[in-house]
Amino acid sequence: MAKEAAAFFADLRRRSRSLFGAIFTTAGFSRLITSVSMVSADPDHQPERMNQICSPTQCAAGLTATDLEYFRRHGWVIRRALCSPTTISRMIAEIDVLHEAMAAAIADNDDNLTADGAQVAWEEGLASGRRRIRQLMHSERVSPLLDHASRCAEILTVMQQLIGPDVLLFHSKLMMKSAHDGSFTPWHQDFHYWQYESKAPTQVNCMLHLDAADAENGSLRFVDGSHKLGLLPVKHFSSKSFSIGLDGDLDAYPAATMITMAPGDAVFFGPLVIHGSGPNASARHRRANTFAFDKPGNRLEGELPTQNWRCGRAVHCLPPCISSGTSNTGSNKPHLMARTHGGSFSARLSP
Ligand SMILES: O=C(O)CCC(=O)C(=O)O
């Protein structure tokens, strides 16, 4: 891992022509973010990375008719080996460094926002001085490899099948579920959160697994077919990342299906299917990144910024670099998104 990380950052430094090395000599986290963004904004850099993630053979395949029927009936479907082991290892190396930089810089950053508008929600109730990221919202803004993954054909081909020809990135969020410290995710429907900014539950998630996931380290569980129930009444929790959900502990839905995943596997699921996950008391991380996509015209106000287009009318599938290195919100001023799970607006916090 150390060798891979060293090679990865040597590569980043070469490409970014930036002050990337400065993060190792100062505690300035925003400098890290600026450097990583510069990498992501380098037009020469993007296609190569994208090719490493996308395989045309897999891209052409998409979901089978059986998969699509499964998704319609259950509200979720698994796609095995969506990403290669090499790509996953590189993502993990990148995320490890981001995590350590964020943990070191947090004292200077009260609202947990990075310079690029990504936002950290920490595991709560840990021993003093111990910091583990629980959720990193807008992870694509600080992780070039996750940004590239949000443009890769394996995911977008499926999204076009499930959403339609025009696909926008709704958001990307990293779910850490750290070894020993990862906490219970209450049962919820994602549209509990997203209803405050969206007209209809048209979004689809792709949760790409970076580590193996099973019962011991808090793999996701789905209540099969629950997307057909519509949006259920919510309960509010005092949590900085999952503040809205359904009543009940992990045993509340004994018939739920727990998925068993290998690194590189992805699960696609809609915004109404009830899901949750147990804590991670094991010695193994259960890291995964959820990319949520939507179609245009579904915002209660305005539209997602043009940088979020991934497929369709405005761009061809697999677009070249579109990242400007500034906030994807259309404004350089990041939004406050604390106490939320998904979405972009603090308005969503209002009961
Ligand atoms: O990380 C988890 O287990 C929960 C993820 C989740 O609920 C989500 O992405 O909507």
PDBQT file of the ligand as one rigid body, heavy atoms in Angstrom, charges set to zero:
ROOT
HETATM    1  O1  LIG A 401     -22.914   3.631   4.387  1.00  0.00    +0.000 OA
HETATM    2  C1  LIG A 401     -23.965   3.080   4.611  1.00  0.00    +0.000 C 
HETATM    3  O2  LIG A 401     -24.018   1.945   5.060  1.00  0.00    +0.000 OA
HETATM    4  C2  LIG A 401     -25.261   3.790   4.327  1.00  0.00    +0.000 C 
HETATM    5  C3  LIG A 401     -25.287   4.406   2.979  1.00  0.00    +0.000 C 
HETATM    6  C4  LIG A 401     -26.597   4.976   2.646  1.00  0.00    +0.000 C 
HETATM    7  O3  LIG A 401     -27.558   4.778   3.324  1.00  0.00    +0.000 OA
HETATM    8  C5  LIG A 401     -26.742   5.793   1.459  1.00  0.00    +0.000 C 
HETATM    9  O4  LIG A 401     -25.758   6.055   0.762  1.00  0.00    +0.000 OA
HETATM   10  O5  LIG A 401     -27.869   6.208   1.179  1.00  0.00    +0.000 OA
ENDROOT
TORSDOF 0
